[in-house]
Amino acid sequence: AAGKPVRVKLENAADTTKSVETEANTTVAGAWQTLTFNFANQAAGTAALDLATTYNKVSVFPNFGTSGANGGGGTWYFDDLTFVP
C-alpha cells in the first residue's frame, strides 16, 4: 500500500545503545519502488548519526508504528540493498 512508513535502524551489535533510525514512506501500491533512507535526518526521538560509531547491524520495520486494522497484513520484499557513505 502507498503511504506506509518503513523504519530502518542501524546499530552497533556489541553496544546496542549506539544506534540511529530514520524513516521513509512507500509511494506506490503493489509494485517495486526505491526507498531512500537519510540517516543524517534521524527519526524523531532517536539518536543522531555518529560517524565515529561502527554500525554493523540493520533492522527494517515495515509499517512502523501502525497497528490494528490499519496495520494490515501482507508480504514485504527487499532486494538490492545499497549503503552509500
C-alpha positions in Angstrom: 0.0 0.0 0.0 1.1 3.6 -0.6 1.8 5.9 2.3 3.2 3.2 4.7 6.1 4.1 7.0 9.2 2.0 6.8 11.8 2.5 9.5 15.4 1.4 9.3 17.6 1.1 12.4 21.4 0.9 12.3 23.2 -0.1 15.5 26.4 -1.4 16.9 25.8 -5.1 17.6 28.2 -5.1 20.6 26.7 -1.9 22.1 23.0 -1.5 21.2 23.0 1.9 22.9 24.8 3.1 19.8 22.1 3.4 17.1 20.4 5.7 14.6 17.0 5.4 13.0 15.3 7.0 10.0 12.1 6.5 8.0 10.7 6.7 4.5 7.2 6.2 3.3 6.1 4.0 0.5 4.6 5.8 -2.5 3.1 3.1 -4.7 0.9 0.0 -4.1 1.7 -3.4 -5.4 4.9 -2.6 -7.2 8.6 -2.3 -6.7 9.9 1.0 -5.7 13.1 2.6 -4.4 13.1 4.0 -0.9 16.0 6.2 0.2 16.8 6.5 3.9 18.8 9.5 5.1 20.4 8.8 8.4 21.5 12.4 8.7 17.8 13.1 9.2 17.1 10.8 12.1 13.6 9.8 13.2 12.0 11.9 16.0 13.1 10.9 19.5 16.1 8.8 18.3 19.8 9.4 18.5 21.6 11.4 15.8 24.0 9.8 13.3 27.5 9.5 14.9 30.1 8.9 12.1 32.6 7.8 14.8 30.4 4.8 15.6 30.6 1.5 13.8 27.2 0.4 12.7 27.2 -3.3 11.8 23.6 -4.4 12.4 20.5 -3.3 10.4 16.8 -3.8 11.3 13.9 -3.0 8.9 10.4 -2.3 10.3 7.8 -2.2 7.5 4.6 -0.4 8.5 6.3 1.0 11.6 4.1 2.3 14.3 0.9 1.1 12.7 -1.3 -1.5 14.4 -4.8 -2.9 14.4 -6.9 -2.6 11.3 -4.6 0.0 9.9 -1.5 -2.3 10.3 -2.7 -4.6 7.5 -1.0 -7.8 6.6 0.9 -8.8 3.6 4.4 -9.6 2.5 7.2 -7.2 2.1 10.1 -8.0 -0.3 13.5 -6.3 -0.2 16.1 -6.5 -3.0 19.3 -4.8 -3.9 20.1 -3.0 -0.6 22.8 -0.4 -1.1 24.6 1.6 1.5 26.2 4.8 0.3 28.5 6.9 2.5 
